[in-house]
Amino acid sequence: MSVRQVTRRDPKTGTARKYYMIDINYEHPDGRIERVRKVSPVQTLRGAEQYERTILQALLDGTFGRKEQVSLTLTEFKTDFLNVYVTTENKTSELEAKKRILRLHIEPMFGRIRLADINAEHVARYKASKLKEGYGPKTINNHLAVLRRMLAIAVDWGRLKYIPRLKWLLRVPEQPFDFLTFEEADRLVNAATGMWRTMILVALRTGMRQGELLALHWEDVDLVAGRIMVRHSLTGKKIDTPKNHRSREIPLSEDALRALKAHRHLRGETVFCQDDGSLLTRHACKAPLRHAHKRAGLRSISWHVLRHTFASQLVMRGAPLKAVQELLGHADITMTMRYSHLSSDVRRDAVLLLDMHGHGNLTATETHGS
């Protein structure tokens, strides 16, 4: 490396002038030698030496010779985000959900803004506008999670330098959920008939999501060992992996096992299917459940209430929350914690810790003062 002063003549006037130049021979990690000879933009010895250090650092960083990339707008980056990242990393249902969120919500607000220019005010205005339109905090948080993921991928790919530090999420109040008592669940099962009775019972005894029930294959049901392997879920008309891409094993209760043995058929590969063996749809499941809860004299419920019922009844019977989490297939125990208030034993046992000896129990006189 060197900084030197050279003399050059102007080809038009013939006038001789002196210039400071840098001359660097840089060896890349792969052994390739790159020579960089440039006239310093600052024509002083100190300025040329500083320019030499700048060029050397760019060579070390691997950025020398690259043109500064103009920051893309969100709309310009959207296609690569969906077609390259989401398509390969997410399930089909997640791809469709992100497409919908981007098209209907994120792009109208952020589409023309360059990724590098998205700031706290933009996000705050988005929250305010969506709240005004009547969207709930959880829905808005889901929208912003897609935006933040886009920015994170842009950073990973070198399209953006950093994700802005700002308050992304709204506070979401704890959402109440419905579940059936033990007596109500029995009434619902007894009010159903045929395949629907078995499907409702299995839902109540396994906590499987509706999509998982519709995609349950006979090969995943072990009628000898009495267990189900949850490996599939129906999304739209396509069988995919379960939520969070996690398979799980669920032991079968005695009544669910008996019902499945009695239900065994050869119409198709899935346990619950149409008469011709084709897949059931979510829409086809609505009326049978509605008829069952009406005959049972119950309020209107959805298939997801049966999943809540499974978890709630386990907790009320004293099952550890960690076991409930694994049976439900929750990725995070935070989701399972919403059932914790149903465990009176846990609260009672916690208070009983105060009765343990050896921690300076107060006498009756001491509790009332001297």
MILUMVO-983101 format. One line per 8 residues: number of its first residue (from 1); their letters; for each residue x negated, y negated, z negated of C-alpha. Coordinates in steps of 0.5 Angstrom, whole numbers, always signed. Layout:
REM residues N
NUM> A> X,Y,Z ~ ...
This chain:
REM residues 370
1> MSVRQVTR> +0,+0,+0 ~ -2,-7,+1 ~ +0,-14,+2 ~ -5,-18,+7 ~ -5,-24,+11 ~ -5,-24,+19 ~ -5,-29,+24 ~ -1,-29,+30
9> RDPKTGTA> +0,-33,+36 ~ +7,-36,+38 ~ +8,-32,+45 ~ +11,-39,+48 ~ +7,-44,+45 ~ +1,-40,+44 ~ +0,-43,+37 ~ -3,-39,+32
17> RKYYMIDI> +0,-38,+25 ~ -1,-34,+19 ~ +4,-29,+16 ~ +4,-25,+9 ~ +6,-18,+11 ~ +7,-11,+7 ~ +4,-5,+10 ~ +7,+1,+6
25> NYEHPDGR> +5,+9,+7 ~ +10,+13,+3 ~ +11,+20,+3 ~ +18,+23,+2 ~ +19,+29,-3 ~ +19,+33,+3 ~ +12,+31,+5 ~ +14,+27,+11
33> IERVRKVS> +10,+20,+11 ~ +14,+14,+13 ~ +10,+7,+15 ~ +14,+1,+13 ~ +10,-6,+16 ~ +14,-12,+15 ~ +13,-19,+15 ~ +15,-22,+8
41> PVQTLRGA> +21,-27,+8 ~ +18,-31,+3 ~ +11,-33,+5 ~ +7,-34,-1 ~ +2,-28,-4 ~ +7,-27,-10 ~ +13,-27,-6 ~ +10,-22,-1
49> EQYERTIL> +8,-18,-7 ~ +15,-18,-10 ~ +18,-16,-3 ~ +13,-10,-3 ~ +16,-8,-10 ~ +23,-8,-7 ~ +22,-4,-1 ~ +18,+1,-5
57> QALLDGTF> +24,+2,-10 ~ +29,+3,-4 ~ +24,+8,-1 ~ +24,+12,-8 ~ +32,+11,-9 ~ +33,+13,-2 ~ +37,+7,+0 ~ +32,+4,+5
65> GRKEQVSL> +34,+3,+12 ~ +41,+4,+10 ~ +46,-2,+12 ~ +50,-4,+6 ~ +57,-1,+6 ~ +63,-6,+6 ~ +68,-4,+1 ~ +74,+0,+4
73> TLTEFKTD> +81,-2,+2 ~ +85,+3,-1 ~ +89,+5,+5 ~ +83,+6,+9 ~ +80,+11,+4 ~ +87,+15,+3 ~ +86,+19,+9 ~ +79,+22,+6
81> FLNVYVTT> +82,+23,-1 ~ +88,+27,+1 ~ +85,+31,+7 ~ +78,+32,+4 ~ +78,+32,-4 ~ +86,+34,-6 ~ +87,+39,+0 ~ +81,+43,-3
89> ENKTSELE> +81,+42,-10 ~ +89,+42,-12 ~ +95,+46,-11 ~ +100,+45,-5 ~ +105,+42,-10 ~ +100,+37,-13 ~ +98,+35,-6 ~ +105,+34,-4
97> AKKRILRL> +106,+30,-11 ~ +100,+26,-10 ~ +102,+24,-2 ~ +109,+22,-5 ~ +106,+18,-11 ~ +101,+14,-6 ~ +106,+13,+0 ~ +112,+10,-5
105> HIEPMFGR> +108,+7,-10 ~ +101,+6,-10 ~ +100,+4,-3 ~ +105,-1,-3 ~ +102,-5,-9 ~ +94,-3,-8 ~ +94,-1,+0 ~ +91,-8,+2
113> IRLADINA> +86,-9,-4 ~ +79,-7,-3 ~ +77,-1,-8 ~ +71,-6,-11 ~ +76,-11,-12 ~ +82,-7,-16 ~ +82,-10,-23 ~ +85,-11,-30
121> EHVARYKA> +90,-16,-27 ~ +92,-11,-21 ~ +94,-6,-26 ~ +97,-10,-31 ~ +102,-13,-25 ~ +103,-6,-23 ~ +105,-3,-30 ~ +110,-9,-31
129> SKLKEGYG> +113,-9,-24 ~ +115,-1,-25 ~ +117,-2,-32 ~ +122,-8,-29 ~ +124,-3,-23 ~ +126,+2,-29 ~ +121,+7,-29 ~ +119,+10,-35
137> PKTINNHL> +112,+10,-38 ~ +110,+17,-37 ~ +112,+16,-30 ~ +108,+10,-29 ~ +102,+13,-32 ~ +102,+19,-27 ~ +102,+14,-22 ~ +96,+11,-25
145> AVLRRMLA> +92,+17,-26 ~ +92,+18,-18 ~ +89,+11,-17 ~ +84,+13,-22 ~ +82,+19,-19 ~ +82,+16,-12 ~ +77,+11,-15 ~ +73,+16,-19
153> IAVDWGRL> +72,+20,-12 ~ +70,+14,-9 ~ +64,+13,-14 ~ +62,+20,-13 ~ +62,+20,-6 ~ +58,+13,-6 ~ +64,+9,-3 ~ +64,+5,-10
161> KYIPRLKW> +59,+3,-15 ~ +63,+4,-21 ~ +71,+5,-24 ~ +73,-2,-27 ~ +74,-2,-35 ~ +81,-3,-36 ~ +87,-1,-40 ~ +90,+5,-35
169> LLRVPEQP> +95,+8,-39 ~ +102,+6,-43 ~ +104,+8,-49 ~ +109,+14,-48 ~ +114,+15,-54 ~ +114,+22,-56 ~ +120,+25,-52 ~ +125,+29,-55
177> FDFLTFEE> +127,+36,-52 ~ +133,+41,-53 ~ +132,+48,-55 ~ +137,+54,-57 ~ +138,+56,-64 ~ +137,+64,-65 ~ +145,+65,-65 ~ +146,+60,-59
185> ADRLVNAA> +141,+64,-55 ~ +144,+71,-56 ~ +151,+68,-54 ~ +148,+65,-48 ~ +145,+72,-46 ~ +151,+76,-48 ~ +155,+71,-43 ~ +151,+72,-37
193> TGMWRTMI> +151,+79,-32 ~ +147,+83,-28 ~ +140,+80,-25 ~ +142,+73,-29 ~ +142,+77,-36 ~ +136,+80,-35 ~ +132,+73,-32 ~ +135,+69,-38
201> LVALRTGM> +133,+74,-43 ~ +126,+75,-40 ~ +125,+67,-40 ~ +127,+67,-47 ~ +123,+72,-49 ~ +117,+70,-45 ~ +117,+62,-44 ~ +115,+63,-37
209> RQGELLAL> +116,+57,-33 ~ +122,+58,-27 ~ +117,+58,-22 ~ +113,+63,-25 ~ +120,+67,-26 ~ +121,+66,-19 ~ +115,+69,-16 ~ +114,+75,-21
217> HWEDVDLV> +112,+81,-17 ~ +113,+88,-20 ~ +106,+89,-19 ~ +105,+84,-25 ~ +110,+88,-30 ~ +107,+93,-34 ~ +113,+97,-36 ~ +109,+102,-40
225> AGRIMVRH> +104,+98,-44 ~ +110,+93,-44 ~ +107,+86,-42 ~ +107,+81,-36 ~ +101,+78,-32 ~ +103,+71,-30 ~ +99,+70,-24 ~ +104,+67,-19
233> SLTGKKID> +109,+61,-19 ~ +114,+59,-13 ~ +113,+52,-11 ~ +118,+50,-6 ~ +118,+56,-1 ~ +111,+58,-2 ~ +108,+62,-8 ~ +102,+59,-11
241> TPKNHRSR> +98,+60,-17 ~ +101,+58,-24 ~ +100,+51,-27 ~ +93,+49,-29 ~ +91,+55,-24 ~ +91,+60,-30 ~ +93,+67,-31 ~ +96,+69,-37
249> EIPLSEDA> +98,+76,-41 ~ +105,+76,-44 ~ +107,+82,-49 ~ +114,+84,-48 ~ +119,+84,-53 ~ +123,+91,-54 ~ +130,+88,-51 ~ +126,+85,-45
257> LRALKAHR> +122,+91,-44 ~ +129,+95,-44 ~ +132,+90,-39 ~ +127,+90,-34 ~ +127,+98,-34 ~ +134,+98,-33 ~ +133,+92,-27 ~ +128,+96,-23
265> HLRGETVF> +129,+96,-16 ~ +126,+97,-9 ~ +129,+91,-6 ~ +123,+87,-5 ~ +116,+85,-8 ~ +119,+80,-13 ~ +123,+82,-20 ~ +128,+77,-19
273> CQDDGSLL> +130,+76,-11 ~ +136,+76,-7 ~ +140,+82,-5 ~ +136,+82,+2 ~ +129,+82,-2 ~ +128,+75,+0 ~ +125,+70,-5 ~ +130,+66,-10
281> TRHACKAP> +130,+59,-10 ~ +131,+54,-15 ~ +138,+51,-13 ~ +140,+58,-13 ~ +139,+59,-20 ~ +143,+53,-22 ~ +150,+56,-22 ~ +149,+62,-25
289> LRHAHKRA> +146,+59,-31 ~ +151,+54,-31 ~ +157,+59,-31 ~ +153,+63,-37 ~ +152,+57,-42 ~ +160,+55,-40 ~ +162,+62,-42 ~ +158,+62,-48
297> GLRSISWH> +161,+55,-50 ~ +154,+51,-50 ~ +152,+45,-48 ~ +149,+44,-41 ~ +142,+46,-41 ~ +137,+47,-36 ~ +132,+53,-34 ~ +126,+49,-38
305> VLRHTFAS> +130,+49,-44 ~ +129,+57,-45 ~ +122,+56,-45 ~ +123,+50,-50 ~ +127,+56,-54 ~ +121,+61,-53 ~ +116,+56,-56 ~ +121,+53,-62
313> QLVMRGAP> +123,+60,-64 ~ +116,+63,-65 ~ +114,+57,-69 ~ +120,+57,-73 ~ +118,+65,-74 ~ +111,+63,-77 ~ +107,+64,-70 ~ +100,+60,-70
321> LKAVQELL> +100,+54,-65 ~ +94,+57,-62 ~ +98,+63,-60 ~ +104,+59,-58 ~ +99,+55,-53 ~ +96,+61,-50 ~ +103,+64,-49 ~ +106,+58,-46
329> GHADITMT> +99,+57,-41 ~ +98,+50,-44 ~ +91,+47,-42 ~ +91,+43,-48 ~ +94,+44,-55 ~ +96,+37,-55 ~ +102,+39,-51 ~ +104,+45,-56
337> MRYSHLSS> +103,+40,-62 ~ +110,+38,-60 ~ +113,+44,-63 ~ +109,+43,-70 ~ +115,+40,-74 ~ +119,+46,-73 ~ +114,+50,-78 ~ +117,+48,-85
345> DVRRDAVL> +112,+53,-88 ~ +106,+50,-85 ~ +108,+43,-89 ~ +110,+47,-95 ~ +103,+51,-95 ~ +100,+44,-94 ~ +103,+41,-100 ~ +102,+47,-105
353> LLDMHGHG> +95,+46,-104 ~ +96,+40,-109 ~ +97,+46,-114 ~ +90,+49,-113 ~ +87,+49,-120 ~ +80,+46,-121 ~ +81,+39,-118 ~ +83,+36,-125
361> NLTATETH> +90,+37,-126 ~ +94,+31,-130 ~ +97,+33,-136 ~ +104,+31,-137 ~ +102,+25,-142 ~ +97,+23,-137 ~ +102,+22,-131 ~ +106,+17,-135
369> GS> +100,+13,-138 ~ +98,+13,-145
